[in-house]
Amino acid sequence: MERSHRNDQRYFYDWEKFSSVYELNQKLETHLSWSNNKAMRTLAWKSPLDRLAFFLGSHHLQTQKIRFFIYTMSLTVISSSKSFLLSP
């Protein structure tokens, strides 16, 4: 988890600028898609979604449900921090 946070900081937050919560959500969706589909040495050159699908069963439908769940959770996190982001 700490590695994930460090990579999000390094590859997303340090580079991106946002003028609105909507723009942040759009850019974060793209970043999470890239991050969750990127092959990683620590996961035996599988992506996080590939590994999760393997543990839950490698059905295509299951993978789509996982992708939807991760996307939904990312929007929930952003929505819950909306007041923090918009405060002066």
N, C-alpha and C positions, 0 to 999 in steps of 0.2 A: 504494500500500500504506500509506503514512504517513497519507493521508487516511482510509482505512478504519479504521486503529487509532485515530485521533483521534475519528472519529465513534462507534466502539464505546465509547470512554472517555466521550464526552460524552452519548450517548444510552442507555448501558447501565450501565457500571460506576459512574458517578457517581450514579446514581439507584436502582439495585437493591441489595438486601441479601439475603444467602443464609444459611440456617441449616444447609445440608447440600450436599454435592456433587450429590445428586439434584435438589434445588431449583434449584441453579445450572444444571444441564443443562436442566431444563424451561424456565426463563426464557431461557436462551441460545438454545434452539431457536426460541422465539417471536421473539426479537430478530433472529436470523439470517434467519429467513423474511421478516420485515419488511424488513430491510436489503437482502437479495438480490433482493427483488421491487419495491423502491422505484425509481421513475424518477429519473434523475439528469441534470442539465444537461450535465455533462462527458461523458456517454455518449449525447449527442444525444437526451435524454429517453427513453432506454431503461433498463430495469433491468439490473443486472449479469448476471442469468440470461438475459435476452433477448439481450444482446450475446454472451454465451458460446455460446448456442444458435445464433446467427447464424453465428459463426465455425466452429462444429462441424457445422453443418447444422441447418436449422430443423424437424426432425421432432419430433413430440410425444414419441415414445419417447426420443429423445435428451435432451430437456429433463427428462424424469422421471429419467433416469440421472444427469444433472448435479445435480439437486436431491438425489438420494440420496447422491451422492458428497460434496457439500458438507456435508450433514447428518452423514454418517459421519465425515468429517474433523473436524468440530467436536467430535464426541463423543470422537474419538481424542485431540485436544488437551486436552480437559477431563480425560479419564481419565489422561493422562500427567502432568498437573499435580495430581492428586488428593492426593498426599502433601504437596505444597507447601501446598495449601489447608487441610489438616487439621492442619498442624503448629502448635504453640502460639506 
